[in-house]
Amino acid sequence: MPQARAITRWEEFYGSTEVVRRYAQQSRLQAPERTIFEQRIGAALADSALLDLGVGGGRTTANLARQCLRYVGADYAEPMVQACRERFGGLIAHRGLRFDVVDARAMPYEDASFDIVLFSFNGIDLVGAEARATALQECRRVLRPGGHLVYSSHNLNWLDSRRGIRWSGLRSYVQTQWFWSRMRRLNRAAWPIAQRDWVELIDPLAGGCNYYIRPAELVRQTLAQGFEDVQCVDLLGREIDDPQQRAQLPDAWVYVHARASR
Ligand SMILES: C[S@@+](CC[C@H](N)C(=O)[O-])C[C@H]1O[C@@H](n2cnc3c(N)ncnc32)[C@H](O)[C@@H]1O
């Protein structure tokens, strides 16, 4: 018998028809994902077993599933997994793709069974501050030594400045004002954030908690969970090596590429 699990707000949010529909229409890789897969992983992708964690509606599947040897998409929101199975039915039949309902905090996969684990578009920020290390340890466990971890997190620097916001008309202005005033109201206890390395805030739209972290702390946490060669990549796809630059990086989220320690 499967164990009964508490349904979180996020699981509910990502399982809702409208959100699934929106995610299942997406198919473009983000610039940092392109940099990491083309330049840092490169030819190794062709021989790899890839676990696409928090796969959502299959945005990354559309780009990566044909390029690797074995592809598994996993998400804890069953309607997302179902949408992927429908969207990629042809590839499932011809290339043996798989989509599993799986929680990143306790995965059913064997140790060292993947060459690449991707947890794209800030999915890890939804697992909760306490379980974050567990999720990273799970990624480390299922990766072979030297395997590639690719993931992203909301950047706490961006919350300081919100420089990433682009105004595009009155409607978006009003929506953004509403979002930030509610964000502050819901998270009064968390401010001021200037001295923090990370913070967990209630999301005004979904009601779940979202994690924001400084790039230097993101690197530190990744190293602490058994990874090496950790690199940050910004939203334009540029590798950010310099600690000074990392400290000032204003992007809304930051990608990380790391290797499982050998
Ligand atoms: C922001 S969406 C990104 C979806 C997709 N990766 C993309 O980039 O379009 C985050 C996804 O992570 C999934 N997710 C969140 N926490 C998870 C967990 N603990 N285990 C598995 N999936 C999770 C959500 O259900 C959702 O589909």
The ligand as an SDF file (V2000), in Angstrom:
LIG
                    3D

 27 29  0  0  0  0  0  0  0  0999 V2000
    8.2100   26.0290  -11.2370 C   0  0  0  0  0  0  0  0  0  0  0  0
    7.6430   24.4600  -11.7610 S   0  0  0  0  0  0  0  0  0  0  0  0
    8.8170   24.0800  -13.0390 C   0  0  0  0  0  0  0  0  0  0  0  0
    8.3380   23.0350  -14.0100 C   0  0  0  0  0  0  0  0  0  0  0  0
    9.3260   22.6730  -15.1210 C   0  0  0  0  0  0  0  0  0  0  0  0
   10.5750   22.1610  -14.5790 N   0  0  0  0  0  0  0  0  0  0  0  0
    9.6120   23.8910  -15.9880 C   0  0  0  0  0  0  0  0  0  0  0  0
   10.6970   24.4190  -15.8950 O   0  0  0  0  0  0  0  0  0  0  0  0
    8.7200   24.2720  -16.7550 O   0  0  0  0  0  0  0  0  0  0  0  0
    8.1940   23.4170  -10.4150 C   0  0  0  0  0  0  0  0  0  0  0  0
    7.7970   21.9740  -10.5610 C   0  0  0  0  0  0  0  0  0  0  0  0
    8.4370   21.2360   -9.5070 O   0  0  0  0  0  0  0  0  0  0  0  0
    7.5140   20.3080   -8.9930 C   0  0  0  0  0  0  0  0  0  0  0  0
    7.9290   19.9990   -7.6090 N   0  0  0  0  0  0  0  0  0  0  0  0
    7.9620   20.8330   -6.5440 C   0  0  0  0  0  0  0  0  0  0  0  0
    8.3740   20.2040   -5.4440 N   0  0  0  0  0  0  0  0  0  0  0  0
    8.6040   18.9170   -5.8170 C   0  0  0  0  0  0  0  0  0  0  0  0
    9.0230   17.7670   -5.1110 C   0  0  0  0  0  0  0  0  0  0  0  0
    9.2840   17.8010   -3.7910 N   0  0  0  0  0  0  0  0  0  0  0  0
    9.1730   16.6120   -5.7870 N   0  0  0  0  0  0  0  0  0  0  0  0
    8.8850   16.5600   -7.1270 C   0  0  0  0  0  0  0  0  0  0  0  0
    8.4650   17.6110   -7.8420 N   0  0  0  0  0  0  0  0  0  0  0  0
    8.3220   18.7840   -7.1920 C   0  0  0  0  0  0  0  0  0  0  0  0
    6.1670   20.9990   -9.0910 C   0  0  0  0  0  0  0  0  0  0  0  0
    5.0840   20.0970   -9.0610 O   0  0  0  0  0  0  0  0  0  0  0  0
    6.3140   21.7250  -10.4430 C   0  0  0  0  0  0  0  0  0  0  0  0
    5.8640   20.9220  -11.5030 O   0  0  0  0  0  0  0  0  0  0  0  0
  1  2  1  0
  2  3  1  0
  2 10  1  0
  3  4  1  0
  4  5  1  0
  5  6  1  0
  5  7  1  0
  7  8  2  0
  7  9  1  0
 10 11  1  0
 11 12  1  0
 11 26  1  0
 12 13  1  0
 13 14  1  0
 13 24  1  0
 14 15  1  0
 14 23  1  0
 15 16  2  0
 16 17  1  0
 17 18  1  0
 17 23  2  0
 18 19  1  0
 18 20  2  0
 20 21  1  0
 21 22  2  0
 22 23  1  0
 24 25  1  0
 24 26  1  0
 26 27  1  0
M  CHG  2   2   1   9  -1
M  END
$$$$
